[in-house]
Amino acid sequence: MRQALPFLLFLVLNFGGLAIGGRYTGPGVASEWYQLLAKAPWTPPGWVFGAAWTTVMLGFSWFMAALWKACPQERKPILAIGYAKAWVFNAIWNALFFSAHLVGWALLDLIVLLSIVVWLGIQGWHDPAMRTARWALLPYPCWLLVALSLNAYPWWMGV
C-alpha cells in the first residue's frame, strides 16, 4: 500500500485538475463559439480527447510517483514547484480557450505547459530507478504537441 500511495495521490491530483478545467469548458464543443471556430482539418472526434487525457494522466501519475520516490529529499521542493506549475497551466487552459475565447493565450499556456512537462521528464530521465516509469510520461508531450497544433490552427487563421 505504501508503494501505491504516491501514485494514488498524483492520480487524484491529476484527474482533479482535469475536473477543475472541465468546469470552465462550459458547453465546450457544443457551444456556438466553438462550432464557428476555424478548426484544424486533423481535429479528431470528441471521444479521442477523453481517451487521450485519461491515458496522459495515468502515465503522468505513474511517472510523477516514481520520480517523487527516486528524487533525493533536497530536490523534492523543486519538483513540487514544477509539478504545481504543470497542474495550474493544465487546469487553466479550458478557462482561457473555452470560457474567455483567448485562443492566443491558450496557445501560450500550452507552450509553457509543454516546457514544464519536458523539464519534469529531464529530471528523471537518466535515473536508473526511472528506467520503466520515464516512458509513462511520453504520451503527455506527444498529446500536448497535438493540442498545440489544434490550438494554433485557429490562432494562425486569425480568430
VMD Tcl script that builds the backbone (N, CA, C; Angstrom):
set m [mol new atoms 477]
animate dup $m
set s [atomselect $m all]
$s set {name element resname resid chain x y z} {
  {N N MET 1 A 0.818 -1.198 0.000}
  {CA C MET 1 A 0.000 0.000 0.000}
  {C C MET 1 A 0.866 1.268 0.000}
  {N N ARG 2 A 1.952 1.205 0.737}
  {CA C ARG 2 A 2.828 2.368 0.829}
  {C C ARG 2 A 3.415 2.753 -0.535}
  {N N GLN 3 A 3.670 1.748 -1.372}
  {CA C GLN 3 A 4.198 1.993 -2.712}
  {C C GLN 3 A 3.138 2.640 -3.596}
  {N N ALA 4 A 1.884 2.289 -3.380}
  {CA C ALA 4 A 0.795 2.793 -4.223}
  {C C ALA 4 A 0.333 4.186 -3.814}
  {N N LEU 5 A 0.643 4.608 -2.612}
  {CA C LEU 5 A 0.142 5.893 -2.108}
  {C C LEU 5 A 0.556 7.091 -2.971}
  {N N PRO 6 A 1.832 7.236 -3.352}
  {CA C PRO 6 A 2.185 8.376 -4.217}
  {C C PRO 6 A 1.444 8.340 -5.557}
  {N N PHE 7 A 1.311 7.145 -6.136}
  {CA C PHE 7 A 0.582 7.027 -7.401}
  {C C PHE 7 A -0.865 7.464 -7.224}
  {N N LEU 8 A -1.510 6.998 -6.177}
  {CA C LEU 8 A -2.909 7.383 -5.928}
  {C C LEU 8 A -3.046 8.877 -5.684}
  {N N LEU 9 A -2.099 9.447 -4.967}
  {CA C LEU 9 A -2.130 10.890 -4.712}
  {C C LEU 9 A -2.021 11.671 -6.014}
  {N N PHE 10 A -1.054 11.317 -6.858}
  {CA C PHE 10 A -0.907 12.021 -8.136}
  {C C PHE 10 A -2.110 11.760 -9.048}
  {N N LEU 11 A -2.677 10.579 -8.957}
  {CA C LEU 11 A -3.869 10.265 -9.742}
  {C C LEU 11 A -5.024 11.187 -9.353}
  {N N VAL 12 A -5.249 11.338 -8.067}
  {CA C VAL 12 A -6.318 12.225 -7.584}
  {C C VAL 12 A -6.033 13.676 -7.982}
  {N N LEU 13 A -4.796 14.114 -7.802}
  {CA C LEU 13 A -4.441 15.488 -8.168}
  {C C LEU 13 A -4.612 15.726 -9.671}
  {N N ASN 14 A -4.127 14.806 -10.488}
  {CA C ASN 14 A -4.189 14.990 -11.934}
  {C C ASN 14 A -5.617 14.970 -12.464}
  {N N PHE 15 A -6.401 14.004 -12.032}
  {CA C PHE 15 A -7.786 13.958 -12.506}
  {C C PHE 15 A -8.616 15.070 -11.872}
  {N N GLY 16 A -8.230 15.504 -10.671}
  {CA C GLY 16 A -8.878 16.674 -10.063}
  {C C GLY 16 A -8.622 17.923 -10.889}
  {N N GLY 17 A -7.400 18.075 -11.379}
  {CA C GLY 17 A -7.068 19.209 -12.248}
  {C C GLY 17 A -7.876 19.182 -13.534}
  {N N LEU 18 A -8.044 17.984 -14.098}
  {CA C LEU 18 A -8.872 17.870 -15.300}
  {C C LEU 18 A -10.319 18.237 -14.996}
  {N N ALA 19 A -10.810 17.820 -13.840}
  {CA C ALA 19 A -12.194 18.132 -13.462}
  {C C ALA 19 A -12.385 19.639 -13.283}
  {N N ILE 20 A -11.408 20.288 -12.661}
  {CA C ILE 20 A -11.491 21.748 -12.479}
  {C C ILE 20 A -11.469 22.432 -13.844}
  {N N GLY 21 A -10.561 22.009 -14.703}
  {CA C GLY 21 A -10.520 22.570 -16.051}
  {C C GLY 21 A -11.827 22.333 -16.794}
  {N N GLY 22 A -12.397 21.146 -16.601}
  {CA C GLY 22 A -13.654 20.815 -17.252}
  {C C GLY 22 A -14.806 21.713 -16.829}
  {N N ARG 23 A -14.748 22.204 -15.609}
  {CA C ARG 23 A -15.811 23.122 -15.138}
  {C C ARG 23 A -15.807 24.422 -15.933}
  {N N TYR 24 A -14.660 24.776 -16.485}
  {CA C TYR 24 A -14.551 26.016 -17.255}
  {C C TYR 24 A -14.772 25.795 -18.749}
  {N N THR 25 A -15.067 24.569 -19.111}
  {CA C THR 25 A -15.315 24.282 -20.513}
  {C C THR 25 A -16.710 24.753 -20.919}
  {N N GLY 26 A -17.622 24.797 -19.953}
  {CA C GLY 26 A -18.990 25.220 -20.256}
  {C C GLY 26 A -19.595 24.262 -21.264}
  {N N PRO 27 A -20.302 24.800 -22.255}
  {CA C PRO 27 A -20.880 23.913 -23.265}
  {C C PRO 27 A -19.820 23.315 -24.195}
  {N N GLY 28 A -18.583 23.826 -24.118}
  {CA C GLY 28 A -17.458 23.245 -24.856}
  {C C GLY 28 A -17.679 23.148 -26.347}
  {N N VAL 29 A -17.517 21.925 -26.869}
  {CA C VAL 29 A -17.586 21.726 -28.311}
  {C C VAL 29 A -18.994 21.969 -28.861}
  {N N ALA 30 A -19.997 21.957 -28.001}
  {CA C ALA 30 A -21.372 22.224 -28.452}
  {C C ALA 30 A -21.670 23.722 -28.523}
  {N N SER 31 A -20.764 24.543 -27.985}
  {CA C SER 31 A -21.031 25.990 -27.964}
  {C C SER 31 A -21.012 26.570 -29.375}
  {N N GLU 32 A -21.760 27.631 -29.546}
  {CA C GLU 32 A -21.807 28.313 -30.842}
  {C C GLU 32 A -20.413 28.825 -31.221}
  {N N TRP 33 A -19.695 29.366 -30.229}
  {CA C TRP 33 A -18.353 29.884 -30.489}
  {C C TRP 33 A -17.452 28.788 -31.071}
  {N N TYR 34 A -17.445 27.611 -30.446}
  {CA C TYR 34 A -16.579 26.535 -30.913}
  {C C TYR 34 A -17.046 26.006 -32.271}
  {N N GLN 35 A -18.345 25.919 -32.465}
  {CA C GLN 35 A -18.875 25.436 -33.744}
  {C C GLN 35 A -18.449 26.334 -34.906}
  {N N LEU 36 A -18.355 27.649 -34.642}
  {CA C LEU 36 A -17.977 28.594 -35.687}
  {C C LEU 36 A -16.461 28.790 -35.805}
  {N N LEU 37 A -15.724 28.251 -34.864}
  {CA C LEU 37 A -14.268 28.391 -34.842}
  {C C LEU 37 A -13.638 27.656 -36.027}
  {N N ALA 38 A -12.617 28.262 -36.617}
  {CA C ALA 38 A -11.864 27.601 -37.692}
  {C C ALA 38 A -11.030 26.499 -37.058}
  {N N LYS 39 A -11.482 25.263 -37.231}
  {CA C LYS 39 A -10.792 24.128 -36.620}
  {C C LYS 39 A -9.867 23.462 -37.631}
  {N N ALA 40 A -8.799 22.914 -37.114}
  {CA C ALA 40 A -7.830 22.215 -37.958}
  {C C ALA 40 A -8.503 21.021 -38.632}
  {N N PRO 41 A -8.153 20.775 -39.879}
  {CA C PRO 41 A -8.738 19.618 -40.575}
  {C C PRO 41 A -8.436 18.282 -39.891}
  {N N TRP 42 A -7.374 18.228 -39.086}
  {CA C TRP 42 A -6.988 16.995 -38.406}
  {C C TRP 42 A -7.580 16.894 -36.999}
  {N N THR 43 A -8.546 17.764 -36.668}
  {CA C THR 43 A -9.205 17.704 -35.360}
  {C C THR 43 A -9.884 16.340 -35.213}
  {N N PRO 44 A -9.511 15.588 -34.166}
  {CA C PRO 44 A -10.103 14.255 -34.001}
  {C C PRO 44 A -11.533 14.341 -33.464}
  {N N PRO 45 A -12.274 13.238 -33.530}
  {CA C PRO 45 A -13.612 13.225 -32.934}
  {C C PRO 45 A -13.515 13.442 -31.420}
  {N N GLY 46 A -14.600 13.906 -30.831}
  {CA C GLY 46 A -14.607 14.273 -29.413}
  {C C GLY 46 A -14.152 13.192 -28.457}
  {N N TRP 47 A -14.495 11.929 -28.720}
  {CA C TRP 47 A -14.138 10.860 -27.794}
  {C C TRP 47 A -12.630 10.701 -27.658}
  {N N VAL 48 A -11.875 11.101 -28.673}
  {CA C VAL 48 A -10.411 10.962 -28.638}
  {C C VAL 48 A -9.826 11.806 -27.501}
  {N N PHE 49 A -10.404 12.964 -27.246}
  {CA C PHE 49 A -9.883 13.838 -26.194}
  {C C PHE 49 A -9.985 13.175 -24.824}
  {N N GLY 50 A -11.126 12.568 -24.529}
  {CA C GLY 50 A -11.283 11.865 -23.254}
  {C C GLY 50 A -10.328 10.700 -23.112}
  {N N ALA 51 A -10.192 9.918 -24.188}
  {CA C ALA 51 A -9.278 8.772 -24.158}
  {C C ALA 51 A -7.827 9.237 -24.013}
  {N N ALA 52 A -7.480 10.289 -24.743}
  {CA C ALA 52 A -6.102 10.792 -24.684}
  {C C ALA 52 A -5.781 11.322 -23.293}
  {N N TRP 53 A -6.670 12.151 -22.726}
  {CA C TRP 53 A -6.379 12.720 -21.411}
  {C C TRP 53 A -6.355 11.664 -20.313}
  {N N THR 54 A -7.180 10.628 -20.443}
  {CA C THR 54 A -7.134 9.535 -19.468}
  {C C THR 54 A -5.778 8.839 -19.534}
  {N N THR 55 A -5.331 8.524 -20.737}
  {CA C THR 55 A -4.024 7.882 -20.921}
  {C C THR 55 A -2.897 8.770 -20.413}
  {N N VAL 56 A -2.958 10.055 -20.776}
  {CA C VAL 56 A -1.925 11.012 -20.358}
  {C C VAL 56 A -1.835 11.081 -18.839}
  {N N MET 57 A -2.970 11.210 -18.168}
  {CA C MET 57 A -2.947 11.387 -16.713}
  {C C MET 57 A -2.581 10.112 -15.970}
  {N N LEU 58 A -2.937 8.955 -16.505}
  {CA C LEU 58 A -2.478 7.701 -15.888}
  {C C LEU 58 A -0.952 7.607 -15.974}
  {N N GLY 59 A -0.411 7.879 -17.148}
  {CA C GLY 59 A 1.045 7.830 -17.316}
  {C C GLY 59 A 1.761 8.894 -16.510}
  {N N PHE 60 A 1.205 10.102 -16.495}
  {CA C PHE 60 A 1.833 11.196 -15.747}
  {C C PHE 60 A 1.822 10.891 -14.254}
  {N N SER 61 A 0.752 10.279 -13.768}
  {CA C SER 61 A 0.676 9.909 -12.343}
  {C C SER 61 A 1.737 8.863 -12.005}
  {N N TRP 62 A 1.888 7.877 -12.878}
  {CA C TRP 62 A 2.898 6.843 -12.660}
  {C C TRP 62 A 4.290 7.473 -12.678}
  {N N PHE 63 A 4.545 8.299 -13.679}
  {CA C PHE 63 A 5.846 8.951 -13.795}
  {C C PHE 63 A 6.148 9.808 -12.562}
  {N N MET 64 A 5.197 10.658 -12.160}
  {CA C MET 64 A 5.445 11.556 -11.023}
  {C C MET 64 A 5.632 10.786 -9.721}
  {N N ALA 65 A 4.866 9.712 -9.525}
  {CA C ALA 65 A 5.034 8.897 -8.313}
  {C C ALA 65 A 6.428 8.282 -8.277}
  {N N ALA 66 A 6.881 7.767 -9.409}
  {CA C ALA 66 A 8.220 7.169 -9.472}
  {C C ALA 66 A 9.298 8.233 -9.293}
  {N N LEU 67 A 9.114 9.381 -9.920}
  {CA C LEU 67 A 10.094 10.464 -9.799}
  {C C LEU 67 A 10.172 10.954 -8.357}
  {N N TRP 68 A 9.029 11.086 -7.721}
  {CA C TRP 68 A 8.988 11.542 -6.329}
  {C C TRP 68 A 9.730 10.569 -5.422}
  {N N LYS 69 A 9.522 9.269 -5.640}
  {CA C LYS 69 A 10.201 8.253 -4.824}
  {C C LYS 69 A 11.704 8.223 -5.100}
  {N N ALA 70 A 12.099 8.434 -6.352}
  {CA C ALA 70 A 13.510 8.353 -6.738}
  {C C ALA 70 A 14.285 9.622 -6.398}
  {N N CYS 71 A 13.581 10.707 -6.196}
  {CA C CYS 71 A 14.211 12.013 -6.006}
  {C C CYS 71 A 14.792 12.166 -4.606}
  {N N PRO 72 A 16.020 12.684 -4.490}
  {CA C PRO 72 A 16.580 12.975 -3.164}
  {C C PRO 72 A 15.726 14.027 -2.444}
  {N N GLN 73 A 15.731 13.953 -1.151}
  {CA C GLN 73 A 14.895 14.829 -0.316}
  {C C GLN 73 A 15.091 16.313 -0.627}
  {N N GLU 74 A 16.317 16.729 -0.868}
  {CA C GLU 74 A 16.585 18.153 -1.106}
  {C C GLU 74 A 16.039 18.634 -2.458}
  {N N ARG 75 A 15.727 17.719 -3.374}
  {CA C ARG 75 A 15.178 18.107 -4.687}
  {C C ARG 75 A 13.649 18.113 -4.710}
  {N N LYS 76 A 13.023 17.544 -3.697}
  {CA C LYS 76 A 11.559 17.438 -3.683}
  {C C LYS 76 A 10.856 18.793 -3.774}
  {N N PRO 77 A 11.310 19.843 -3.087}
  {CA C PRO 77 A 10.627 21.139 -3.243}
  {C C PRO 77 A 10.664 21.669 -4.681}
  {N N ILE 78 A 11.763 21.452 -5.379}
  {CA C ILE 78 A 11.873 21.901 -6.775}
  {C C ILE 78 A 10.888 21.125 -7.643}
  {N N LEU 79 A 10.808 19.816 -7.420}
  {CA C LEU 79 A 9.857 19.003 -8.174}
  {C C LEU 79 A 8.421 19.411 -7.860}
  {N N ALA 80 A 8.140 19.679 -6.591}
  {CA C ALA 80 A 6.785 20.081 -6.203}
  {C C ALA 80 A 6.384 21.372 -6.907}
  {N N ILE 81 A 7.304 22.317 -6.999}
  {CA C ILE 81 A 7.012 23.585 -7.679}
  {C C ILE 81 A 6.799 23.335 -9.176}
  {N N GLY 82 A 7.641 22.516 -9.788}
  {CA C GLY 82 A 7.478 22.187 -11.202}
  {C C GLY 82 A 6.153 21.494 -11.461}
  {N N TYR 83 A 5.816 20.523 -10.613}
  {CA C TYR 83 A 4.552 19.812 -10.767}
  {C C TYR 83 A 3.368 20.764 -10.576}
  {N N ALA 84 A 3.436 21.611 -9.562}
  {CA C ALA 84 A 2.339 22.555 -9.294}
  {C C ALA 84 A 2.123 23.488 -10.484}
  {N N LYS 85 A 3.202 23.932 -11.095}
  {CA C LYS 85 A 3.071 24.791 -12.280}
  {C C LYS 85 A 2.394 24.033 -13.419}
  {N N ALA 86 A 2.802 22.794 -13.653}
  {CA C ALA 86 A 2.174 21.988 -14.709}
  {C C ALA 86 A 0.691 21.812 -14.417}
  {N N TRP 87 A 0.361 21.549 -13.171}
  {CA C TRP 87 A -1.034 21.353 -12.778}
  {C C TRP 87 A -1.858 22.608 -13.070}
  {N N VAL 88 A -1.329 23.764 -12.678}
  {CA C VAL 88 A -2.051 25.021 -12.886}
  {C C VAL 88 A -2.220 25.321 -14.375}
  {N N PHE 89 A -1.153 25.206 -15.136}
  {CA C PHE 89 A -1.255 25.513 -16.566}
  {C C PHE 89 A -2.207 24.544 -17.282}
  {N N ASN 90 A -2.214 23.293 -16.843}
  {CA C ASN 90 A -3.145 22.339 -17.426}
  {C C ASN 90 A -4.588 22.708 -17.070}
  {N N ALA 91 A -4.820 23.070 -15.816}
  {CA C ALA 91 A -6.183 23.364 -15.353}
  {C C ALA 91 A -6.749 24.645 -15.968}
  {N N ILE 92 A -5.896 25.639 -16.236}
  {CA C ILE 92 A -6.447 26.923 -16.716}
  {C C ILE 92 A -6.626 27.001 -18.227}
  {N N TRP 93 A -6.121 26.012 -18.961}
  {CA C TRP 93 A -6.261 26.087 -20.414}
  {C C TRP 93 A -7.733 26.184 -20.832}
  {N N ASN 94 A -8.588 25.363 -20.232}
  {CA C ASN 94 A -10.007 25.371 -20.596}
  {C C ASN 94 A -10.639 26.744 -20.379}
  {N N ALA 95 A -10.272 27.385 -19.269}
  {CA C ALA 95 A -10.827 28.711 -18.986}
  {C C ALA 95 A -10.366 29.713 -20.044}
  {N N LEU 96 A -9.118 29.637 -20.421}
  {CA C LEU 96 A -8.602 30.558 -21.437}
  {C C LEU 96 A -9.252 30.314 -22.794}
  {N N PHE 97 A -9.340 29.054 -23.180}
  {CA C PHE 97 A -9.823 28.723 -24.527}
  {C C PHE 97 A -11.344 28.761 -24.608}
  {N N PHE 98 A -12.021 27.955 -23.799}
  {CA C PHE 98 A -13.468 27.810 -23.930}
  {C C PHE 98 A -14.261 28.921 -23.252}
  {N N SER 99 A -13.824 29.389 -22.082}
  {CA C SER 99 A -14.600 30.418 -21.378}
  {C C SER 99 A -14.289 31.817 -21.875}
  {N N ALA 100 A -13.000 32.152 -21.951}
  {CA C ALA 100 A -12.611 33.516 -22.316}
  {C C ALA 100 A -12.393 33.687 -23.824}
  {N N HIS 101 A -12.317 32.587 -24.554}
  {CA C HIS 101 A -12.083 32.618 -26.009}
  {C C HIS 101 A -10.765 33.317 -26.358}
  {N N LEU 102 A -9.791 33.160 -25.488}
  {CA C LEU 102 A -8.468 33.760 -25.687}
  {C C LEU 102 A -7.546 32.706 -26.309}
  {N N VAL 103 A -7.718 32.492 -27.584}
  {CA C VAL 103 A -7.016 31.423 -28.289}
  {C C VAL 103 A -5.500 31.615 -28.209}
  {N N GLY 104 A -5.016 32.830 -28.363}
  {CA C GLY 104 A -3.578 33.096 -28.295}
  {C C GLY 104 A -3.007 32.828 -26.914}
  {N N TRP 105 A -3.716 33.247 -25.883}
  {CA C TRP 105 A -3.250 32.991 -24.516}
  {C C TRP 105 A -3.303 31.501 -24.197}
  {N N ALA 106 A -4.325 30.820 -24.706}
  {CA C ALA 106 A -4.411 29.369 -24.510}
  {C C ALA 106 A -3.243 28.666 -25.200}
  {N N LEU 107 A -2.872 29.161 -26.366}
  {CA C LEU 107 A -1.720 28.619 -27.082}
  {C C LEU 107 A -0.440 28.818 -26.278}
  {N N LEU 108 A -0.252 30.000 -25.748}
  {CA C LEU 108 A 0.908 30.277 -24.903}
  {C C LEU 108 A 0.906 29.373 -23.670}
  {N N ASP 109 A -0.255 29.168 -23.089}
  {CA C ASP 109 A -0.404 28.279 -21.945}
  {C C ASP 109 A 0.106 26.881 -22.291}
  {N N LEU 110 A -0.271 26.369 -23.462}
  {CA C LEU 110 A 0.174 25.036 -23.874}
  {C C LEU 110 A 1.682 24.977 -24.097}
  {N N ILE 111 A 2.244 26.033 -24.622}
  {CA C ILE 111 A 3.696 26.079 -24.835}
  {C C ILE 111 A 4.426 26.020 -23.494}
  {N N VAL 112 A 3.943 26.788 -22.527}
  {CA C VAL 112 A 4.554 26.772 -21.191}
  {C C VAL 112 A 4.368 25.397 -20.549}
  {N N LEU 113 A 3.162 24.838 -20.669}
  {CA C LEU 113 A 2.893 23.520 -20.098}
  {C C LEU 113 A 3.812 22.462 -20.713}
  {N N LEU 114 A 3.971 22.481 -22.006}
  {CA C LEU 114 A 4.868 21.531 -22.665}
  {C C LEU 114 A 6.297 21.690 -22.147}
  {N N SER 115 A 6.740 22.916 -21.979}
  {CA C SER 115 A 8.091 23.168 -21.454}
  {C C SER 115 A 8.262 22.584 -20.057}
  {N N ILE 116 A 7.261 22.747 -19.227}
  {CA C ILE 116 A 7.334 22.227 -17.853}
  {C C ILE 116 A 7.340 20.703 -17.859}
  {N N VAL 117 A 6.497 20.102 -18.683}
  {CA C VAL 117 A 6.434 18.637 -18.750}
  {C C VAL 117 A 7.772 18.076 -19.249}
  {N N VAL 118 A 8.349 18.709 -20.235}
  {CA C VAL 118 A 9.669 18.268 -20.721}
  {C C VAL 118 A 10.711 18.433 -19.612}
  {N N TRP 119 A 10.670 19.539 -18.891}
  {CA C TRP 119 A 11.602 19.757 -17.780}
  {C C TRP 119 A 11.443 18.657 -16.735}
  {N N LEU 120 A 10.207 18.317 -16.390}
  {CA C LEU 120 A 9.980 17.239 -15.419}
  {C C LEU 120 A 10.552 15.920 -15.948}
  {N N GLY 121 A 10.360 15.671 -17.238}
  {CA C GLY 121 A 10.907 14.446 -17.830}
  {C C GLY 121 A 12.413 14.384 -17.752}
  {N N ILE 122 A 13.051 15.494 -17.986}
  {CA C ILE 122 A 14.518 15.553 -17.916}
  {C C ILE 122 A 15.002 15.246 -16.504}
  {N N GLN 123 A 14.226 15.647 -15.499}
  {CA C GLN 123 A 14.631 15.434 -14.107}
  {C C GLN 123 A 14.817 13.960 -13.774}
  {N N GLY 124 A 14.064 13.093 -14.432}
  {CA C GLY 124 A 14.176 11.678 -14.102}
  {C C GLY 124 A 14.677 10.796 -15.216}
  {N N TRP 125 A 15.059 11.383 -16.322}
  {CA C TRP 125 A 15.387 10.578 -17.492}
  {C C TRP 125 A 16.567 9.635 -17.268}
  {N N HIS 126 A 17.628 10.091 -16.648}
  {CA C HIS 126 A 18.837 9.277 -16.522}
  {C C HIS 126 A 18.911 8.500 -15.215}
  {N N ASP 127 A 17.934 8.677 -14.343}
  {CA C ASP 127 A 17.936 7.957 -13.074}
  {C C ASP 127 A 17.585 6.490 -13.327}
  {N N PRO 128 A 18.462 5.557 -12.915}
  {CA C PRO 128 A 18.183 4.133 -13.149}
  {C C PRO 128 A 16.864 3.670 -12.524}
  {N N ALA 129 A 16.446 4.306 -11.443}
  {CA C ALA 129 A 15.184 3.935 -10.799}
  {C C ALA 129 A 13.983 4.300 -11.668}
  {N N MET 130 A 14.206 5.149 -12.659}
  {CA C MET 130 A 13.124 5.619 -13.531}
  {C C MET 130 A 13.113 4.889 -14.880}
  {N N ARG 131 A 13.885 3.829 -14.994}
  {CA C ARG 131 A 14.068 3.156 -16.277}
  {C C ARG 131 A 12.740 2.825 -16.974}
  {N N THR 132 A 11.774 2.337 -16.242}
  {CA C THR 132 A 10.477 1.991 -16.833}
  {C C THR 132 A 9.518 3.165 -16.783}
  {N N ALA 133 A 9.441 3.838 -15.651}
  {CA C ALA 133 A 8.445 4.900 -15.450}
  {C C ALA 133 A 8.658 6.091 -16.375}
  {N N ARG 134 A 9.881 6.329 -16.810}
  {CA C ARG 134 A 10.098 7.502 -17.667}
  {C C ARG 134 A 9.301 7.408 -18.958}
  {N N TRP 135 A 9.053 6.194 -19.431}
  {CA C TRP 135 A 8.293 6.026 -20.675}
  {C C TRP 135 A 6.811 6.323 -20.467}
  {N N ALA 136 A 6.361 6.280 -19.221}
  {CA C ALA 136 A 4.956 6.588 -18.938}
  {C C ALA 136 A 4.651 8.068 -19.175}
  {N N LEU 137 A 5.679 8.897 -19.187}
  {CA C LEU 137 A 5.484 10.332 -19.434}
  {C C LEU 137 A 5.307 10.634 -20.923}
  {N N LEU 138 A 5.801 9.782 -21.783}
  {CA C LEU 138 A 5.839 10.057 -23.217}
  {C C LEU 138 A 4.494 10.473 -23.836}
  {N N PRO 139 A 3.356 9.875 -23.445}
  {CA C PRO 139 A 2.093 10.337 -24.050}
  {C C PRO 139 A 1.776 11.812 -23.780}
  {N N TYR 140 A 2.255 12.340 -22.664}
  {CA C TYR 140 A 1.922 13.718 -22.308}
  {C C TYR 140 A 2.502 14.724 -23.305}
  {N N PRO 141 A 3.824 14.746 -23.528}
  {CA C PRO 141 A 4.321 15.724 -24.505}
  {C C PRO 141 A 3.801 15.443 -25.922}
  {N N CYS 142 A 3.589 14.169 -26.242}
  {CA C CYS 142 A 3.049 13.866 -27.580}
  {C C CYS 142 A 1.648 14.459 -27.738}
  {N N TRP 143 A 0.800 14.274 -26.732}
  {CA C TRP 143 A -0.550 14.825 -26.812}
  {C C TRP 143 A -0.522 16.349 -26.778}
  {N N LEU 144 A 0.380 16.914 -26.000}
  {CA C LEU 144 A 0.481 18.379 -25.967}
  {C C LEU 144 A 0.883 18.935 -27.326}
  {N N LEU 145 A 1.703 18.218 -28.079}
  {CA C LEU 145 A 2.051 18.665 -29.425}
  {C C LEU 145 A 0.828 18.641 -30.339}
  {N N VAL 146 A 0.004 17.614 -30.196}
  {CA C VAL 146 A -1.255 17.569 -30.954}
  {C C VAL 146 A -2.146 18.736 -30.530}
  {N N ALA 147 A -2.294 18.923 -29.227}
  {CA C ALA 147 A -3.132 20.014 -28.719}
  {C C ALA 147 A -2.612 21.374 -29.182}
  {N N LEU 148 A -1.305 21.516 -29.187}
  {CA C LEU 148 A -0.699 22.760 -29.676}
  {C C LEU 148 A -1.086 23.014 -31.132}
  {N N SER 149 A -1.009 21.984 -31.948}
  {CA C SER 149 A -1.342 22.156 -33.362}
  {C C SER 149 A -2.819 22.505 -33.537}
  {N N LEU 150 A -3.679 21.875 -32.726}
  {CA C LEU 150 A -5.115 22.158 -32.816}
  {C C LEU 150 A -5.433 23.573 -32.343}
  {N N ASN 151 A -4.738 24.012 -31.301}
  {CA C ASN 151 A -4.937 25.353 -30.759}
  {C C ASN 151 A -4.320 26.411 -31.670}
  {N N ALA 152 A -3.194 26.085 -32.293}
  {CA C ALA 152 A -2.501 27.049 -33.150}
  {C C ALA 152 A -3.268 27.315 -34.442}
  {N N TYR 153 A -4.001 26.333 -34.923}
  {CA C TYR 153 A -4.696 26.492 -36.205}
  {C C TYR 153 A -5.657 27.685 -36.205}
  {N N PRO 154 A -6.599 27.768 -35.264}
  {CA C PRO 154 A -7.487 28.949 -35.309}
  {C C PRO 154 A -6.735 30.249 -35.028}
  {N N TRP 155 A -5.708 30.170 -34.212}
  {CA C TRP 155 A -4.910 31.381 -33.939}
  {C C TRP 155 A -4.240 31.833 -35.240}
  {N N TRP 156 A -3.647 30.879 -35.957}
  {CA C TRP 156 A -2.977 31.175 -37.213}
  {C C TRP 156 A -3.963 31.698 -38.261}
  {N N MET 157 A -5.179 31.177 -38.213}
  {CA C MET 157 A -6.194 31.569 -39.185}
  {C C MET 157 A -6.813 32.927 -38.837}
  {N N GLY 158 A -6.389 33.496 -37.712}
  {CA C GLY 158 A -6.804 34.863 -37.373}
  {C C GLY 158 A -8.073 35.007 -36.584}
  {N N VAL 159 A -8.334 34.039 -35.704}
  {CA C VAL 159 A -9.534 34.161 -34.855}
  {C C VAL 159 A -9.420 35.345 -33.949}
}
mol reanalyze $m
mol bondsrecalc $m
mol representation Tube
mol addrep $m
